């Protein structure tokens, strides 16, 4: 197998074009080439000790390879190494960031917004909850027990009270329990997860918006993983309806480094009301002086931020804009098709049962058996056998109290399941091979 090298050819041409823009005295470079070659080859050898995250046979964790144009543009930016904190250090890449953040804002149906890129979803969610806490001080942040664990941790860091709400058997927030909390009048913000990292479940945003009309609270949509599914039409009708409500929430987080074909780390936080900029106001007289335009550091908690992330995302949007019926959306739809294909195969196989019909592109299934402890052990063994057969899956602990009824003995609190994140469009073409290797692992 050969690794993708298209990005290297693009990079060479890009560097030649880049240097045409600088009319400067010649600068000589002195490097120990022999030592550099020794080190880079040693680095490559160390990097061989990796799972093949880029290949369709890696069907476990949320790792999607960057597009060649994103890699080439990101590396090209390294010859400048811009810092998107202030215009002074990012004359080209700051405007590029504003463009791509605008693209993402329009994807969710917002004409106005305040937002910027971040180092990842954790920082983006921290900023969203920090603003939420500033607007509703001393009120609770509420999220489901299937929401990303960082919401509770972030709330602790920010000294904002936090409460978890139970979920149903499909991993969606329990609306009845949520409303009981709201009746107490001390909830400031509800985190609505648009695609949980475990099951890929989408919280019922439409119903939460109805509750917002009766109770006074903010809605923060954590769409770090699932935000781009807003573009798809091959989701369940109820899921599509929930995504259509994103234009009404107060803040959104999305990670282009998950589904957006970008290198790590590239997250994004968006606010529907630009007036929340007032919470970011600070004085930095040594930083913002070359432009009267808004400096991105003036609306960010982070200081230094890699301008290369903006450049990579901008180049990707030029080639694959995040719009409905575009190439980007059709490729993402193929990932969804792969998940449905996997689910249908599992449904026809007596050896397994699915925890739920996939709502996005994550599939979670269990090994059939007589009791939970045996089923969990079988799943762990199959996970190891599959890896030896070149198929890379992941594991997921499903709370057994979520089952409505079972044909097996529940003798443990969690059932260990197998899990696949079918994020690559190529997964749709490789499903026969994936299934063949899974069956081969069972027979061993």
One Martini backbone bead per residue (centre of mass of N, CA, C, O) as a GRO file, in nm:
protein
  444
    1UNK     BB    1   0.096   0.036   0.021
    2UNK     BB    2   0.026   0.377  -0.052
    3UNK     BB    3   0.074   0.684   0.023
    4UNK     BB    4  -0.023   0.996   0.015
    5UNK     BB    5   0.136   1.254  -0.230
    6UNK     BB    6  -0.016   1.498  -0.350
    7UNK     BB    7   0.050   1.718  -0.135
    8UNK     BB    8   0.352   1.745  -0.212
    9UNK     BB    9   0.317   1.855  -0.498
   10UNK     BB   10   0.148   2.098  -0.415
   11UNK     BB   11   0.353   2.228  -0.223
   12UNK     BB   12   0.578   2.294  -0.423
   13UNK     BB   13   0.405   2.489  -0.593
   14UNK     BB   14   0.323   2.677  -0.359
   15UNK     BB   15   0.608   2.778  -0.283
   16UNK     BB   16   0.675   2.912  -0.550
   17UNK     BB   17   0.436   3.111  -0.535
   18UNK     BB   18   0.494   3.243  -0.260
   19UNK     BB   19   0.784   3.373  -0.326
   20UNK     BB   20   0.670   3.587  -0.533
   21UNK     BB   21   0.558   3.786  -0.285
   22UNK     BB   22   0.883   3.840  -0.221
   23UNK     BB   23   1.093   4.141  -0.209
   24UNK     BB   24   1.398   4.032  -0.097
   25UNK     BB   25   1.667   3.974   0.041
   26UNK     BB   26   1.881   3.741   0.048
   27UNK     BB   27   1.863   3.415   0.214
   28UNK     BB   28   2.051   3.210   0.405
   29UNK     BB   29   2.088   2.851   0.457
   30UNK     BB   30   2.191   2.647   0.750
   31UNK     BB   31   2.211   2.294   0.732
   32UNK     BB   32   2.207   1.962   0.854
   33UNK     BB   33   2.119   1.736   0.633
   34UNK     BB   34   2.214   1.465   0.741
   35UNK     BB   35   2.076   1.495   1.018
   36UNK     BB   36   1.791   1.544   0.916
   37UNK     BB   37   1.761   1.272   0.776
   38UNK     BB   38   1.805   1.096   1.023
   39UNK     BB   39   1.563   1.212   1.186
   40UNK     BB   40   1.329   1.166   0.982
   41UNK     BB   41   1.365   0.856   0.965
   42UNK     BB   42   1.324   0.806   1.265
   43UNK     BB   43   1.044   0.927   1.276
   44UNK     BB   44   0.911   0.735   1.071
   45UNK     BB   45   0.967   0.481   1.235
   46UNK     BB   46   0.802   0.563   1.484
   47UNK     BB   47   0.529   0.609   1.311
   48UNK     BB   48   0.475   0.303   1.249
   49UNK     BB   49   0.351   0.298   1.549
   50UNK     BB   50   0.049   0.262   1.407
   51UNK     BB   51  -0.249   0.302   1.318
   52UNK     BB   52  -0.459   0.305   1.021
   53UNK     BB   53  -0.639   0.581   1.017
   54UNK     BB   54  -0.664   0.629   0.687
   55UNK     BB   55  -0.812   0.356   0.670
   56UNK     BB   56  -1.102   0.169   0.629
   57UNK     BB   57  -1.005  -0.057   0.844
   58UNK     BB   58  -1.044   0.191   1.019
   59UNK     BB   59  -1.346   0.145   1.240
   60UNK     BB   60  -1.342   0.320   1.513
   61UNK     BB   61  -1.236   0.591   1.565
   62UNK     BB   62  -1.228   0.951   1.538
   63UNK     BB   63  -1.055   0.923   1.229
   64UNK     BB   64  -0.993   1.162   0.977
   65UNK     BB   65  -0.854   1.234   0.696
   66UNK     BB   66  -0.706   1.467   0.546
   67UNK     BB   67  -0.707   1.653   0.292
   68UNK     BB   68  -0.472   1.728   0.063
   69UNK     BB   69  -0.539   2.036   0.059
   70UNK     BB   70  -0.509   2.073   0.366
   71UNK     BB   71  -0.217   1.981   0.396
   72UNK     BB   72  -0.085   2.172   0.193
   73UNK     BB   73  -0.188   2.441   0.316
   74UNK     BB   74  -0.077   2.404   0.597
   75UNK     BB   75   0.223   2.370   0.515
   76UNK     BB   76   0.248   2.637   0.362
   77UNK     BB   77   0.199   2.817   0.617
   78UNK     BB   78   0.477   2.738   0.758
   79UNK     BB   79   0.650   2.950   0.588
   80UNK     BB   80   0.509   3.175   0.788
   81UNK     BB   81   0.368   3.127   1.065
   82UNK     BB   82   0.089   3.218   1.165
   83UNK     BB   83  -0.089   3.439   1.403
   84UNK     BB   84  -0.443   3.461   1.490
   85UNK     BB   85  -0.457   3.697   1.703
   86UNK     BB   86  -0.331   3.912   1.500
   87UNK     BB   87  -0.287   4.098   1.220
   88UNK     BB   88   0.024   4.124   1.247
   89UNK     BB   89   0.045   3.781   1.231
   90UNK     BB   90  -0.226   3.765   0.999
   91UNK     BB   91  -0.298   3.914   0.728
   92UNK     BB   92  -0.422   3.660   0.569
   93UNK     BB   93  -0.545   3.442   0.784
   94UNK     BB   94  -0.766   3.607   0.921
   95UNK     BB   95  -0.956   3.651   0.678
   96UNK     BB   96  -0.984   3.347   0.627
   97UNK     BB   97  -1.121   3.282   0.893
   98UNK     BB   98  -1.371   3.462   0.856
   99UNK     BB   99  -1.475   3.309   0.610
  100UNK     BB  100  -1.510   3.019   0.733
  101UNK     BB  101  -1.692   3.103   0.966
  102UNK     BB  102  -1.912   3.206   0.778
  103UNK     BB  103  -1.973   2.938   0.643
  104UNK     BB  104  -2.066   2.792   0.903
  105UNK     BB  105  -2.289   2.986   0.979
  106UNK     BB  106  -2.459   2.942   0.716
  107UNK     BB  107  -2.503   2.639   0.755
  108UNK     BB  108  -2.695   2.720   1.019
  109UNK     BB  109  -2.855   3.004   0.928
  110UNK     BB  110  -2.657   3.251   0.971
  111UNK     BB  111  -2.599   3.594   0.918
  112UNK     BB  112  -2.515   3.633   1.207
  113UNK     BB  113  -2.204   3.657   1.404
  114UNK     BB  114  -1.981   3.503   1.645
  115UNK     BB  115  -1.639   3.393   1.570
  116UNK     BB  116  -1.397   3.110   1.588
  117UNK     BB  117  -1.119   2.947   1.605
  118UNK     BB  118  -0.975   2.650   1.750
  119UNK     BB  119  -0.796   2.383   1.899
  120UNK     BB  120  -1.094   2.277   1.978
  121UNK     BB  121  -1.376   2.162   2.141
  122UNK     BB  122  -1.300   2.231   2.431
  123UNK     BB  123  -1.245   2.535   2.390
  124UNK     BB  124  -1.514   2.602   2.258
  125UNK     BB  125  -1.694   2.511   2.498
  126UNK     BB  126  -1.571   2.697   2.707
  127UNK     BB  127  -1.661   2.963   2.578
  128UNK     BB  128  -1.965   2.907   2.573
  129UNK     BB  129  -1.989   2.863   2.889
  130UNK     BB  130  -1.870   3.131   2.975
  131UNK     BB  131  -2.090   3.306   2.851
  132UNK     BB  132  -2.328   3.168   2.988
  133UNK     BB  133  -2.227   3.241   3.280
  134UNK     BB  134  -2.235   3.552   3.234
  135UNK     BB  135  -2.549   3.563   3.180
  136UNK     BB  136  -2.597   3.308   3.409
  137UNK     BB  137  -2.531   3.345   3.706
  138UNK     BB  138  -2.558   3.063   3.920
  139UNK     BB  139  -2.642   2.876   3.698
  140UNK     BB  140  -2.708   2.593   3.534
  141UNK     BB  141  -2.552   2.336   3.376
  142UNK     BB  142  -2.698   2.117   3.125
  143UNK     BB  143  -2.656   1.761   3.070
  144UNK     BB  144  -2.611   1.468   2.956
  145UNK     BB  145  -2.482   1.142   3.019
  146UNK     BB  146  -2.377   1.155   2.692
  147UNK     BB  147  -2.214   1.377   2.710
  148UNK     BB  148  -1.937   1.527   2.714
  149UNK     BB  149  -1.719   1.528   2.980
  150UNK     BB  150  -1.617   1.834   2.951
  151UNK     BB  151  -1.859   1.991   3.064
  152UNK     BB  152  -1.811   1.925   3.360
  153UNK     BB  153  -1.517   2.020   3.370
  154UNK     BB  154  -1.559   2.310   3.275
  155UNK     BB  155  -1.755   2.393   3.501
  156UNK     BB  156  -1.546   2.354   3.721
  157UNK     BB  157  -1.340   2.561   3.619
  158UNK     BB  158  -1.574   2.801   3.612
  159UNK     BB  159  -1.771   2.771   3.859
  160UNK     BB  160  -2.023   2.605   3.747
  161UNK     BB  161  -2.303   2.466   3.783
  162UNK     BB  162  -2.384   2.106   3.753
  163UNK     BB  163  -2.602   1.885   3.549
  164UNK     BB  164  -2.741   1.571   3.505
  165UNK     BB  165  -2.915   1.385   3.250
  166UNK     BB  166  -3.086   1.147   3.152
  167UNK     BB  167  -3.125   0.873   2.928
  168UNK     BB  168  -3.217   0.685   2.689
  169UNK     BB  169  -3.166   0.398   2.495
  170UNK     BB  170  -3.048   0.619   2.260
  171UNK     BB  171  -2.897   0.873   2.413
  172UNK     BB  172  -3.122   1.072   2.496
  173UNK     BB  173  -3.257   1.316   2.645
  174UNK     BB  174  -3.466   1.354   2.919
  175UNK     BB  175  -3.747   1.550   2.914
  176UNK     BB  176  -3.882   1.505   3.187
  177UNK     BB  177  -3.633   1.559   3.367
  178UNK     BB  178  -3.570   1.836   3.248
  179UNK     BB  179  -3.835   1.982   3.331
  180UNK     BB  180  -3.802   1.948   3.635
  181UNK     BB  181  -3.557   2.137   3.645
  182UNK     BB  182  -3.684   2.394   3.514
  183UNK     BB  183  -3.901   2.447   3.742
  184UNK     BB  184  -3.680   2.568   3.948
  185UNK     BB  185  -3.517   2.820   3.791
  186UNK     BB  186  -3.174   2.724   3.774
  187UNK     BB  187  -3.142   2.727   3.456
  188UNK     BB  188  -2.922   2.854   3.202
  189UNK     BB  189  -2.807   2.585   3.042
  190UNK     BB  190  -2.837   2.378   2.752
  191UNK     BB  191  -2.694   2.086   2.633
  192UNK     BB  192  -2.699   2.001   2.289
  193UNK     BB  193  -2.638   1.698   2.136
  194UNK     BB  194  -2.511   1.660   1.792
  195UNK     BB  195  -2.367   1.392   1.852
  196UNK     BB  196  -2.250   1.147   2.008
  197UNK     BB  197  -1.950   0.979   2.073
  198UNK     BB  198  -2.079   0.699   2.119
  199UNK     BB  199  -2.374   0.674   1.939
  200UNK     BB  200  -2.465   0.936   1.763
  201UNK     BB  201  -2.670   1.101   1.913
  202UNK     BB  202  -2.963   1.316   1.891
  203UNK     BB  203  -3.095   1.558   2.035
  204UNK     BB  204  -3.420   1.708   2.102
  205UNK     BB  205  -3.434   2.015   1.991
  206UNK     BB  206  -3.729   2.076   1.931
  207UNK     BB  207  -3.822   2.030   2.229
  208UNK     BB  208  -3.626   2.233   2.363
  209UNK     BB  209  -3.742   2.481   2.221
  210UNK     BB  210  -4.018   2.457   2.356
  211UNK     BB  211  -3.911   2.493   2.646
  212UNK     BB  212  -3.785   2.779   2.601
  213UNK     BB  213  -4.067   2.927   2.576
  214UNK     BB  214  -4.124   2.874   2.894
  215UNK     BB  215  -3.820   2.894   2.959
  216UNK     BB  216  -3.522   3.053   3.087
  217UNK     BB  217  -3.276   2.966   2.842
  218UNK     BB  218  -3.001   2.836   2.707
  219UNK     BB  219  -2.857   2.710   2.391
  220UNK     BB  220  -2.612   2.457   2.348
  221UNK     BB  221  -2.447   2.326   2.062
  222UNK     BB  222  -2.291   2.015   2.040
  223UNK     BB  223  -2.127   1.982   1.708
  224UNK     BB  224  -1.843   1.865   1.680
  225UNK     BB  225  -1.925   1.598   1.527
  226UNK     BB  226  -2.242   1.656   1.391
  227UNK     BB  227  -2.275   1.929   1.224
  228UNK     BB  228  -2.250   1.835   0.912
  229UNK     BB  229  -2.535   1.682   0.902
  230UNK     BB  230  -2.703   1.931   0.813
  231UNK     BB  231  -2.655   1.857   0.490
  232UNK     BB  232  -2.843   1.610   0.509
  233UNK     BB  233  -3.103   1.369   0.367
  234UNK     BB  234  -3.017   1.061   0.499
  235UNK     BB  235  -3.195   1.100   0.742
  236UNK     BB  236  -3.396   1.110   0.974
  237UNK     BB  237  -3.662   1.310   1.007
  238UNK     BB  238  -3.615   1.389   1.306
  239UNK     BB  239  -3.319   1.472   1.267
  240UNK     BB  240  -3.360   1.693   1.060
  241UNK     BB  241  -3.538   1.867   1.244
  242UNK     BB  242  -3.319   1.920   1.457
  243UNK     BB  243  -3.116   2.060   1.264
  244UNK     BB  244  -3.311   2.296   1.176
  245UNK     BB  245  -3.288   2.431   1.482
  246UNK     BB  246  -2.995   2.571   1.489
  247UNK     BB  247  -3.084   2.875   1.424
  248UNK     BB  248  -3.204   2.903   1.746
  249UNK     BB  249  -2.958   2.901   1.892
  250UNK     BB  250  -2.687   3.049   2.077
  251UNK     BB  251  -2.472   2.807   2.038
  252UNK     BB  252  -2.180   2.666   1.856
  253UNK     BB  253  -2.004   2.356   1.800
  254UNK     BB  254  -1.729   2.279   1.572
  255UNK     BB  255  -1.519   2.018   1.408
  256UNK     BB  256  -1.315   2.008   1.134
  257UNK     BB  257  -1.132   1.757   1.250
  258UNK     BB  258  -1.357   1.549   1.195
  259UNK     BB  259  -1.555   1.611   0.919
  260UNK     BB  260  -1.369   1.861   0.769
  261UNK     BB  261  -1.070   1.759   0.669
  262UNK     BB  262  -0.875   1.822   0.916
  263UNK     BB  263  -0.631   1.893   1.103
  264UNK     BB  264  -0.498   1.896   1.386
  265UNK     BB  265  -0.637   2.171   1.545
  266UNK     BB  266  -1.002   2.225   1.463
  267UNK     BB  267  -1.215   2.455   1.585
  268UNK     BB  268  -1.555   2.599   1.665
  269UNK     BB  269  -1.712   2.907   1.763
  270UNK     BB  270  -2.063   3.013   1.795
  271UNK     BB  271  -2.267   3.314   1.782
  272UNK     BB  272  -2.569   3.467   1.727
  273UNK     BB  273  -2.480   3.707   1.919
  274UNK     BB  274  -2.248   3.961   1.878
  275UNK     BB  275  -2.272   4.099   2.172
  276UNK     BB  276  -2.081   3.893   2.330
  277UNK     BB  277  -1.813   4.055   2.294
  278UNK     BB  278  -1.817   4.204   2.575
  279UNK     BB  279  -1.676   3.954   2.731
  280UNK     BB  280  -1.383   3.994   2.572
  281UNK     BB  281  -1.284   4.248   2.667
  282UNK     BB  282  -0.953   4.391   2.619
  283UNK     BB  283  -0.612   4.485   2.692
  284UNK     BB  284  -0.350   4.520   2.414
  285UNK     BB  285  -0.120   4.755   2.324
  286UNK     BB  286   0.107   4.545   2.184
  287UNK     BB  287  -0.093   4.419   1.945
  288UNK     BB  288  -0.329   4.634   1.846
  289UNK     BB  289  -0.206   4.852   1.561
  290UNK     BB  290  -0.243   4.786   1.229
  291UNK     BB  291  -0.566   4.772   1.281
  292UNK     BB  292  -0.923   4.852   1.289
  293UNK     BB  293  -0.993   4.584   1.276
  294UNK     BB  294  -1.087   4.292   1.382
  295UNK     BB  295  -0.942   4.100   1.618
  296UNK     BB  296  -0.945   3.772   1.710
  297UNK     BB  297  -0.826   3.819   2.003
  298UNK     BB  298  -1.091   3.991   2.093
  299UNK     BB  299  -1.275   3.692   2.056
  300UNK     BB  300  -1.067   3.531   2.255
  301UNK     BB  301  -0.910   3.327   2.491
  302UNK     BB  302  -0.706   3.278   2.310
  303UNK     BB  303  -0.412   3.348   2.172
  304UNK     BB  304  -0.232   3.169   2.028
  305UNK     BB  305  -0.292   3.075   1.678
  306UNK     BB  306  -0.312   2.875   1.409
  307UNK     BB  307  -0.317   2.985   1.085
  308UNK     BB  308  -0.308   2.711   0.936
  309UNK     BB  309  -0.599   2.623   0.995
  310UNK     BB  310  -0.732   2.840   0.818
  311UNK     BB  311  -0.592   2.769   0.553
  312UNK     BB  312  -0.688   2.475   0.528
  313UNK     BB  313  -0.996   2.541   0.537
  314UNK     BB  314  -1.008   2.740   0.304
  315UNK     BB  315  -0.913   2.547   0.081
  316UNK     BB  316  -1.140   2.341   0.123
  317UNK     BB  317  -1.378   2.539   0.063
  318UNK     BB  318  -1.293   2.596  -0.229
  319UNK     BB  319  -1.338   2.286  -0.311
  320UNK     BB  320  -1.545   2.204  -0.044
  321UNK     BB  321  -1.820   2.323   0.022
  322UNK     BB  322  -2.057   2.359   0.297
  323UNK     BB  323  -2.308   2.227   0.108
  324UNK     BB  324  -2.577   2.140  -0.031
  325UNK     BB  325  -2.518   1.907  -0.290
  326UNK     BB  326  -2.227   1.864  -0.254
  327UNK     BB  327  -1.938   1.691  -0.234
  328UNK     BB  328  -1.910   1.692   0.068
  329UNK     BB  329  -2.199   1.588   0.132
  330UNK     BB  330  -2.184   1.323  -0.037
  331UNK     BB  331  -1.953   1.197   0.127
  332UNK     BB  332  -2.099   1.199   0.400
  333UNK     BB  333  -2.337   1.021   0.302
  334UNK     BB  334  -2.161   0.764   0.267
  335UNK     BB  335  -2.112   0.723   0.566
  336UNK     BB  336  -2.406   0.679   0.634
  337UNK     BB  337  -2.445   0.435   0.445
  338UNK     BB  338  -2.241   0.252   0.590
  339UNK     BB  339  -2.395   0.238   0.858
  340UNK     BB  340  -2.654   0.109   0.740
  341UNK     BB  341  -2.519  -0.139   0.627
  342UNK     BB  342  -2.412  -0.247   0.893
  343UNK     BB  343  -2.685  -0.265   1.036
  344UNK     BB  344  -2.818  -0.466   0.836
  345UNK     BB  345  -2.617  -0.695   0.878
  346UNK     BB  346  -2.664  -0.727   1.182
  347UNK     BB  347  -2.976  -0.786   1.162
  348UNK     BB  348  -2.910  -1.068   0.988
  349UNK     BB  349  -2.741  -1.153   1.247
  350UNK     BB  350  -2.740  -1.380   1.518
  351UNK     BB  351  -2.468  -1.281   1.671
  352UNK     BB  352  -2.616  -0.998   1.681
  353UNK     BB  353  -2.691  -0.664   1.827
  354UNK     BB  354  -2.827  -0.357   1.819
  355UNK     BB  355  -2.870  -0.079   2.007
  356UNK     BB  356  -2.915   0.108   1.746
  357UNK     BB  357  -3.004   0.304   1.510
  358UNK     BB  358  -2.831   0.492   1.322
  359UNK     BB  359  -2.803   0.855   1.308
  360UNK     BB  360  -2.528   0.855   1.167
  361UNK     BB  361  -2.188   0.693   1.167
  362UNK     BB  362  -2.259   0.518   1.422
  363UNK     BB  363  -2.190   0.182   1.543
  364UNK     BB  364  -2.361  -0.033   1.786
  365UNK     BB  365  -2.269  -0.362   1.914
  366UNK     BB  366  -2.356  -0.696   2.015
  367UNK     BB  367  -2.308  -1.000   2.163
  368UNK     BB  368  -2.462  -1.274   2.181
  369UNK     BB  369  -2.627  -1.410   2.488
  370UNK     BB  370  -2.701  -1.502   2.830
  371UNK     BB  371  -2.491  -1.284   2.953
  372UNK     BB  372  -2.322  -0.999   3.005
  373UNK     BB  373  -2.042  -1.105   3.086
  374UNK     BB  374  -2.010  -1.286   2.831
  375UNK     BB  375  -2.058  -1.067   2.614
  376UNK     BB  376  -1.822  -0.884   2.692
  377UNK     BB  377  -1.597  -1.093   2.651
  378UNK     BB  378  -1.660  -1.145   2.350
  379UNK     BB  379  -1.606  -0.857   2.252
  380UNK     BB  380  -1.309  -0.840   2.339
  381UNK     BB  381  -1.214  -1.080   2.170
  382UNK     BB  382  -1.307  -0.972   1.892
  383UNK     BB  383  -1.140  -0.717   1.894
  384UNK     BB  384  -0.863  -0.866   1.892
  385UNK     BB  385  -0.907  -1.043   1.640
  386UNK     BB  386  -0.958  -0.817   1.437
  387UNK     BB  387  -0.680  -0.688   1.459
  388UNK     BB  388  -0.528  -0.944   1.354
  389UNK     BB  389  -0.715  -0.899   1.076
  390UNK     BB  390  -0.709  -0.577   1.010
  391UNK     BB  391  -0.944  -0.481   1.215
  392UNK     BB  392  -1.056  -0.161   1.347
  393UNK     BB  393  -1.199  -0.110   1.649
  394UNK     BB  394  -1.427  -0.047   1.917
  395UNK     BB  395  -1.539   0.035   2.247
  396UNK     BB  396  -1.852   0.009   2.450
  397UNK     BB  397  -2.033   0.125   2.738
  398UNK     BB  398  -2.347  -0.001   2.821
  399UNK     BB  399  -2.612   0.064   3.004
  400UNK     BB  400  -2.831  -0.176   3.134
  401UNK     BB  401  -3.066   0.028   3.235
  402UNK     BB  402  -3.165   0.094   2.926
  403UNK     BB  403  -3.309  -0.156   2.905
  404UNK     BB  404  -3.632  -0.264   2.869
  405UNK     BB  405  -3.552  -0.554   2.756
  406UNK     BB  406  -3.448  -0.906   2.795
  407UNK     BB  407  -3.288  -1.232   2.694
  408UNK     BB  408  -3.085  -1.168   2.926
  409UNK     BB  409  -2.864  -1.160   3.181
  410UNK     BB  410  -2.824  -0.906   3.431
  411UNK     BB  411  -2.485  -0.895   3.588
  412UNK     BB  412  -2.423  -0.595   3.489
  413UNK     BB  413  -2.395  -0.246   3.436
  414UNK     BB  414  -2.225  -0.325   3.174
  415UNK     BB  415  -2.203  -0.340   2.817
  416UNK     BB  416  -1.980  -0.461   2.599
  417UNK     BB  417  -1.915  -0.311   2.291
  418UNK     BB  418  -1.916  -0.253   1.960
  419UNK     BB  419  -1.746   0.003   1.749
  420UNK     BB  420  -1.823   0.236   1.471
  421UNK     BB  421  -1.653   0.488   1.275
  422UNK     BB  422  -1.786   0.581   0.951
  423UNK     BB  423  -1.617   0.855   0.820
  424UNK     BB  424  -1.544   0.733   0.554
  425UNK     BB  425  -1.646   0.712   0.232
  426UNK     BB  426  -1.495   0.433   0.177
  427UNK     BB  427  -1.668   0.248   0.358
  428UNK     BB  428  -1.888   0.182   0.146
  429UNK     BB  429  -1.677   0.004  -0.035
  430UNK     BB  430  -1.562  -0.177   0.234
  431UNK     BB  431  -1.788  -0.357   0.365
  432UNK     BB  432  -1.723  -0.641   0.268
  433UNK     BB  433  -1.440  -0.654   0.400
  434UNK     BB  434  -1.522  -0.593   0.687
  435UNK     BB  435  -1.719  -0.831   0.719
  436UNK     BB  436  -1.522  -1.058   0.651
  437UNK     BB  437  -1.325  -1.000   0.893
  438UNK     BB  438  -1.533  -1.037   1.113
  439UNK     BB  439  -1.608  -1.333   1.050
  440UNK     BB  440  -1.321  -1.446   1.072
  441UNK     BB  441  -1.291  -1.374   1.378
  442UNK     BB  442  -1.513  -1.569   1.479
  443UNK     BB  443  -1.386  -1.846   1.362
  444UNK     BB  444  -1.116  -1.846   1.552
   0.00000   0.00000   0.00000
